[in-house]
Amino acid sequence: MGFTIGGMRDIRELRRIPRLPKRPARTPDLDAVAEYTGLWGWDVVPGTRARPSAEGQPPECSCGDPGCPSPGAHPLDPGAVIRAGTPLEAVTRAWHRTPGASILLPTGRAFDAIEVPSAAGRRAVLRLERMGLPLGPVAAGPHGRTWFLVAPGAAAALPDLLYRTGWDDTALDLRGLGPGGHITAPPSDHGGLGPVGWLSPPSLETAADPPQARLLLGTLAYCCRARAES
């Protein structure tokens, strides 16, 4: 079947209409950023990625510094924050300005984090669930560390909290992350070692109101000591 004269004229007219720009493609990382900022109420900071290097050598950081102390695990620009509540279109534009970035969640704002070894962290999650104690979001990294998200202020209060619970004189592989710190968020890669995952995923309740550190600290300290003694 051939084209009619009118049909050809319509085609020429359509070709003159400016084409709308394509929407940026959605990716798992972008979906996660939109969820963190829009649903959970957390800020997001674009982070570096680690690139494989020669065998036996540490990974190279995308920041370009050959002596980078945290390859693939620090902000690209500490000031480049995508704030909680940013509209989806603005989140999409901001994230596509840093292609390939990892997702970092800044501590000291909506939450602090208590970091413990992975084995101790997994054991603590089971004990806390069995005892019915409050458990907020918990993320596990491929570098053998686990982050328990707790109410802001925990990092600064940690020495006093350990003293009050009787753990201040015990050597514990446990530390707090507060203002100025970051954790790598799922599903991003951490330090070129693999992706981060949730041991206890966030919910509307725990994201907005993470538990007080004092409710978890005794269990975390006990599990850290038990791991060290095993």
Buried (B, 14 or more C-beta within 10 A) or exposed (E): EEEEEEEEEEEEEEEEEEEEEEEEEEEEBBEBBBBBBBEBBBBBBBBBBBEEBEEEEBBBBBBEEEEBEBBBBBBBEEEBBBBBEBEEEEBBEBBEEBEEBBBBBBBBBBBBBBBBBBBBBBBBBEBBEEEEBBBBBBBBBBBEBBBBBBBBBBBBBBEEBBEEEEBBEEEBEBEBBBEEBBBBBBBBBBBBBEBBEEBBEBEEEBBEEBBBBBBBBBBBBBBBBEBEEE
